[in-house]
């Protein structure tokens, strides 16, 4: 519940800032579980189990990578007509 509230607040802030700071563009990237060192504290088996569970539920059937997030950031930066949006990098998780 707390994550949903935080994500909703970040999305609202993105849209509000895009209006307030126009013509400066404001966008956000909202990744789901991404394979980074952030998950190392779970231990190797804990990380494997978490990734397997998430992969099973995502339409993409895999965990995202830092490269997937970086590609989205580059897209948002290069599209000069994109503003006030939150781009989900979540393997389709929001669809399930």
C-alpha positions as CSV (number, residue, x, y, z in Angstrom):
1,X,0.0,0.0,0.0
2,X,2.8,2.4,0.9
3,X,4.5,1.8,-2.5
4,X,1.3,2.5,-4.3
5,X,0.8,5.8,-2.4
6,X,4.4,6.9,-3.1
7,X,4.1,6.0,-6.8
8,X,0.8,7.9,-7.0
9,X,2.3,10.9,-5.4
10,X,5.4,10.8,-7.7
11,X,3.1,10.6,-10.7
12,X,1.0,13.6,-9.5
13,X,4.1,15.6,-8.8
14,X,5.5,14.9,-12.2
15,X,2.3,16.1,-13.9
16,X,2.1,19.2,-11.6
17,X,5.7,20.2,-12.2
18,X,5.3,19.8,-15.9
19,X,2.6,22.4,-15.8
20,X,4.3,24.7,-13.3
21,X,7.7,24.6,-14.9
22,X,6.6,24.7,-18.6
23,X,8.3,25.0,-21.0
24,X,10.8,23.0,-19.0
25,X,9.9,19.3,-19.6
26,X,9.3,17.1,-16.5
27,X,9.0,13.3,-16.8
28,X,9.5,10.4,-14.5
29,X,10.6,6.8,-14.9
30,X,8.9,4.2,-12.8
31,X,10.8,0.9,-12.8
32,X,9.6,-2.4,-11.3
33,X,12.0,-5.0,-10.0
34,X,15.3,-4.4,-11.8
35,X,18.3,-6.7,-11.6
36,X,20.8,-4.4,-9.7
37,X,22.9,-4.8,-6.6
38,X,20.0,-3.4,-4.5
39,X,18.8,-7.0,-4.2
40,X,22.1,-8.5,-3.1
41,X,21.1,-8.2,0.6
42,X,18.6,-11.0,0.1
43,X,21.4,-13.5,-0.5
44,X,21.8,-15.4,-3.7
45,X,18.9,-17.8,-3.1
46,X,16.6,-15.0,-1.9
47,X,17.4,-13.0,-5.0
48,X,16.8,-16.0,-7.3
49,X,13.5,-16.7,-5.6
50,X,12.3,-13.1,-5.8
51,X,13.3,-12.8,-9.5
52,X,11.6,-16.1,-10.3
53,X,8.4,-15.0,-8.7
54,X,8.3,-11.7,-10.4
55,X,9.3,-13.2,-13.8
56,X,6.4,-15.6,-13.6
57,X,3.8,-12.8,-13.2
58,X,5.2,-10.4,-15.8
59,X,4.0,-10.6,-19.4
60,X,7.6,-10.0,-20.4
61,X,8.5,-13.2,-18.4
62,X,11.8,-11.7,-17.1
63,X,13.3,-9.2,-14.8
64,X,14.3,-5.8,-16.1
65,X,17.9,-4.7,-16.4
66,X,19.6,-1.4,-15.8
67,X,20.0,-1.1,-19.5
68,X,16.2,-1.2,-19.9
69,X,15.9,1.7,-17.6
70,X,18.7,3.6,-19.3
71,X,17.1,3.2,-22.7
72,X,13.8,4.6,-21.3
73,X,15.7,7.6,-19.8
74,X,17.3,8.3,-23.2
75,X,14.0,8.0,-24.9
76,X,12.4,10.5,-22.5
77,X,15.4,12.9,-22.9
78,X,15.4,12.7,-26.7
79,X,11.6,13.2,-27.3
80,X,11.2,17.0,-27.0
81,X,7.4,16.7,-27.1
82,X,7.1,14.4,-24.1
83,X,6.3,16.1,-20.8
84,X,4.3,15.3,-17.7
85,X,4.3,11.6,-18.0
86,X,5.5,8.7,-15.9
87,X,7.0,5.9,-18.0
88,X,6.6,2.5,-16.5
89,X,9.5,0.1,-17.1
90,X,7.8,-2.9,-15.5
91,X,7.7,-5.7,-18.0
92,X,3.9,-5.3,-18.2
93,X,3.4,-5.9,-14.5
94,X,0.8,-3.2,-14.3
95,X,-1.3,-5.2,-16.8
96,X,-1.7,-8.2,-14.4
